[in-house]
């Protein structure tokens, strides 16, 4: 009864407009002259708390046949200070910077002997570990089918959200810190522990794993052994999730419309990972929004509380600062 009452209160609270205490900084991150921004769903924060990492799709919505280095690091002023990964990716999708500064990136499509993999790079761009088989889509312990995101637990164990779309997987895959398969859980569906496009991963301070189950319009919360704990719908249709050290949660919705999740607005919702409350909302500036994706898919926040939205449709990286 207590849990039901709390969920009801949260649902009622979401019905009311949330304030937007942020202003948008356009053209914050500077690419080399002549290189346009491509689609990006991947953004994370360096352990220094202020540098920003993104994985960008080579000036388009795919890196197939391109040689632009898609993994980019910017300092706090938006200056590009590092880039690598040239020729390695088809469709950079998810990114995670672990506590040691290593850069983990998923390749969410396959073709020409590449893709359907997860790469671990050193901060300087050296490949340290590879999960999955290049260009091979599968659902075994050593293959993925369109992996969306990756995250590393404090003990080094690796979690991959495996599946993006109707003809892909719908599971979470867990590995040891050296890349050995431990377990997988989930299947296509809408029941607790089932998924339809597991699109984003985040840990809170308790070590609970938050999964953005996008096409089911919910966040599912698990322990690290895959035990279902709770689901939240008040953050709308989650494309991206970021939880900071204070358990502030940032959730981006880039897809809601009259057909997919009617009645909900696209944008970034900010709240508490402790109690699920929603306290602020940055609306998608597109009005009306396009039928596909718009505004932020990936989302992250630096130590100062500035928010970064990685945009697939508009091909941009927005910065939001407190007014």
C-alpha positions in Angstrom: 0.0 0.0 0.0 2.8 2.4 0.9 4.6 1.9 -2.5 1.3 2.3 -4.4 0.5 5.5 -2.5 4.0 6.9 -3.3 3.7 6.1 -7.0 0.3 7.8 -7.1 1.6 10.9 -5.4 4.5 11.0 -7.9 2.2 10.6 -10.8 0.0 13.4 -9.6 3.0 15.6 -9.1 4.2 15.1 -12.6 0.9 16.3 -14.0 1.9 19.8 -12.9 4.3 22.0 -14.8 7.8 21.9 -13.5 10.0 25.0 -13.6 12.9 25.4 -16.0 15.7 27.1 -14.1 18.2 26.7 -17.0 19.2 28.8 -20.0 20.6 27.3 -23.2 24.2 27.9 -24.4 24.3 27.4 -28.2 27.5 26.5 -30.1 29.3 25.8 -26.9 31.6 23.0 -28.2 33.9 23.9 -31.1 34.8 21.4 -33.7 37.7 21.9 -36.1 37.0 24.3 -38.9 35.1 22.6 -41.7 33.9 19.7 -39.6 30.1 19.8 -39.0 28.4 18.2 -36.0 26.8 14.9 -36.7 24.2 13.0 -34.7 25.3 12.0 -31.1 23.5 10.2 -28.4 26.6 9.8 -26.2 27.9 12.2 -23.6 29.6 11.7 -20.3 31.8 13.6 -17.8 35.5 13.1 -17.2 36.6 12.2 -13.6 37.9 15.8 -13.3 34.2 16.8 -13.1 34.4 19.5 -15.9 35.7 18.0 -19.1 33.1 16.5 -21.5 33.4 13.4 -23.6 31.1 12.7 -26.6 30.9 10.1 -29.4 29.7 11.8 -32.5 28.7 10.1 -35.8 31.2 11.6 -38.1 29.3 14.7 -39.3 26.3 12.5 -40.3 24.2 9.8 -38.6 26.7 7.1 -39.3 30.5 6.7 -39.4 30.3 4.0 -42.1 32.9 4.8 -44.8 34.2 7.8 -42.9 37.5 8.6 -41.2 36.5 11.3 -38.8 37.6 10.4 -35.2 34.2 10.1 -33.5 35.3 10.1 -29.8 35.9 13.7 -28.7 37.0 15.4 -25.5 36.2 19.0 -24.7 37.5 21.2 -21.9 35.2 23.3 -19.8 35.4 26.2 -22.3 34.3 24.0 -25.2 37.8 23.6 -26.7 38.4 20.2 -28.4 41.4 18.7 -26.6 41.4 15.1 -27.8 39.9 12.9 -30.5 40.4 9.3 -31.5 38.6 6.2 -32.8 39.0 6.9 -36.5 37.7 4.2 -38.8 36.6 1.9 -35.9 32.9 2.5 -35.7 29.7 2.2 -37.7 27.2 3.9 -35.3 28.7 5.2 -32.0 25.8 5.2 -29.5 26.6 4.9 -25.8 29.5 6.2 -23.8 30.8 5.8 -20.2 33.8 7.2 -18.5 34.9 5.0 -15.7 36.5 6.2 -12.4 40.0 5.8 -13.9 39.1 7.9 -16.9 38.9 5.1 -19.4 36.4 5.6 -22.2 33.8 2.9 -23.0 31.8 3.3 -26.3 29.1 1.0 -27.9 28.8 0.6 -31.6 25.1 0.2 -32.1 25.0 -1.1 -35.7 27.0 -3.4 -37.9 28.4 -3.5 -41.4 31.6 -4.0 -43.4 33.0 -6.2 -40.7 32.5 -3.6 -37.9 29.9 -2.9 -35.3 27.8 -4.7 -32.6 30.7 -4.2 -30.1 31.8 -2.4 -27.0 35.2 -0.8 -26.8 37.3 0.2 -23.8 39.9 2.9 -24.5 42.5 4.5 -22.3 42.1 8.2 -21.8 44.7 8.6 -24.6 42.8 6.4 -27.1 44.5 3.0 -26.7 42.2 0.1 -27.1 42.3 -1.8 -23.8 39.4 -4.3 -24.2 36.8 -5.3 -26.8 33.5 -7.0 -26.1 31.5 -8.7 -28.9 32.5 -9.9 -32.3 33.1 -7.3 -35.1 30.2 -7.1 -37.4 28.4 -10.1 -35.9 24.9 -9.7 -34.5 23.9 -12.4 -31.9 22.4 -13.1 -28.5 25.1 -15.3 -27.1 27.6 -14.6 -24.2 30.1 -13.1 -26.7 27.9 -11.3 -29.2 25.5 -8.3 -29.1 22.8 -7.1 -31.4 22.7 -3.3 -31.5 24.1 -2.5 -28.0 22.8 0.9 -26.8 24.8 1.7 -23.7 27.5 0.5 -21.3 28.3 1.4 -17.7 31.0 0.2 -15.3 30.3 -0.4 -11.6 32.7 0.8 -8.9 34.1 -2.7 -8.6 34.9 -2.8 -12.3 32.0 -5.1 -13.4 30.6 -4.1 -16.8 26.9 -3.8 -17.8 25.7 -3.5 -21.4 22.2 -2.5 -22.5 21.9 -4.8 -25.5 19.2 -4.0 -28.0 18.0 -1.0 -30.1 14.8 -1.6 -32.1 12.4 -4.3 -33.3 15.0 -6.7 -34.7 17.6 -6.6 -31.9 18.0 -8.0 -28.4 16.2 -6.9 -25.3 18.5 -7.7 -22.4 21.2 -6.5 -19.9 24.5 -8.3 -20.1 26.9 -8.4 -17.2 30.7 -9.1 -17.5 33.6 -9.3 -15.1 36.1 -6.4 -15.1 38.3 -8.3 -17.5 35.4 -9.0 -19.9 34.3 -12.5 -19.0 30.6 -13.2 -19.3 28.7 -13.5 -16.0 25.0 -13.4 -16.8 22.3 -11.8 -18.9 18.7 -11.0 -18.0 15.6 -9.8 -19.8 13.6 -10.5 -23.0 11.3 -8.6 -25.3 8.2 -7.6 -23.4 6.6 -5.1 -21.0 6.5 -7.1 -17.7 8.9 -6.3 -14.9 12.4 -7.4 -16.0 11.5 -7.4 -19.7 12.6 -4.7 -22.1 11.7 -2.9 -25.3 14.7 -0.9 -26.4 16.9 -0.8 -23.2 18.5 2.5 -24.2 20.4 4.0 -21.2 22.1 2.9 -18.0 23.0 4.7 -14.8 24.0 3.8 -11.2 22.8 5.7 -8.1 24.8 6.0 -4.9 23.4 2.7 -3.5 24.6 0.8 -6.6 21.2 0.3 -8.0 21.1 0.0 -11.8 18.7 2.3 -13.6 17.7 1.1 -17.1 16.0 3.5 -19.5 13.4 1.0 -21.0 12.5 3.5 -23.7 9.8 1.9 -25.8 8.0 0.9 -22.6 8.0 4.5 -21.4 9.7 3.7 -18.1 12.8 3.4 -16.0 13.4 0.0 -14.5 15.6 -0.3 -11.4 17.5 -3.5 -10.5 20.2 -4.6 -8.1 23.5 -5.6 -9.8 22.4 -9.3 -9.9 19.4 -8.4 -12.1 16.7 -8.5 -9.4 13.9 -6.2 -10.3 13.3 -3.6 -7.6 11.0 -0.9 -9.0 9.8 0.9 -12.1 9.3 4.7 -12.6 7.1 6.3 -15.3 7.2 9.9 -14.1 10.4 10.7 -16.1 8.5 10.0 -19.3 10.1 8.1 -22.3 13.8 7.8 -21.4 16.4 8.1 -24.1 19.2 9.0 -21.6 19.8 8.8 -17.9 22.5 10.4 -15.8 22.8 10.3 -12.0 25.3 12.5 -10.2 27.1 11.9 -6.9 24.3 13.7 -5.0 21.7 11.3 -6.5 20.3 14.1 -8.8 18.8 12.3 -11.8 18.7 13.7 -15.3 16.5 12.0 -17.8 16.1 13.0 -21.5 13.0 12.3 -23.5 13.6 12.8 -27.2 10.7 10.8 -28.7 7.3 11.4 -27.0 4.5 12.5 -29.3 0.9 11.9 -30.0 1.6 8.4 -31.2 4.5 7.4 -28.9 3.6 8.3 -25.3 0.7 10.7 -25.9 0.2 13.6 -23.5 3.9 13.8 -22.5 6.3 16.5 -23.6 9.9 16.0 -24.8 12.7 17.5 -22.9 15.1 16.9 -19.9 13.5 16.1 -16.5 15.6 16.6 -13.4 14.8 15.1 -10.0 15.8 12.8 -7.2 17.1 9.2 -7.7 16.3 8.7 -4.0 12.6 9.2 -4.0 11.7 9.6 -7.7 10.5 13.2 -7.4 10.6 15.4 -10.5 11.7 19.0 -9.7 12.6 20.7 -13.0 12.0 20.4 -16.7 13.9 21.7 -19.7 11.5 21.6 -22.6 12.4 20.5 -26.1 12.6 23.8 -28.1 11.1 22.2 -31.2 7.4 23.2 -31.4 5.8 21.2 -32.8 8.4 18.5 -32.5 9.3 16.5 -35.6 7.9 12.9 -35.9 11.2 11.3 -35.1 13.8 12.3 -32.5 14.6 15.9 -31.4 16.6 17.6 -28.6 18.7 15.6 -26.3 19.0 11.8 -26.4 22.1 11.6 -24.3 22.4 13.6 -21.1 25.1 14.3 -18.5 25.8 17.0 -15.8 29.2 18.3 -14.7 30.3 18.9 -11.1 29.0 22.5 -11.3 25.6 21.3 -12.3 25.7 22.3 -15.9 23.8 20.0 -18.1 24.8 18.7 -21.5 22.4 17.3 -24.1 23.6 15.2 -27.0 21.3 15.5 -29.9 20.7 13.0 -32.7 18.1 14.8 -34.8 19.4 18.4 -34.6 23.0 17.1 -34.7 24.3 19.2 -31.8 25.7 19.3 -28.2 23.8 21.8 -26.1 24.8 23.2 -22.7 22.3 24.3 -20.1 23.3 26.5 -17.2 21.4 27.8 -14.2 19.7 31.1 -14.9 
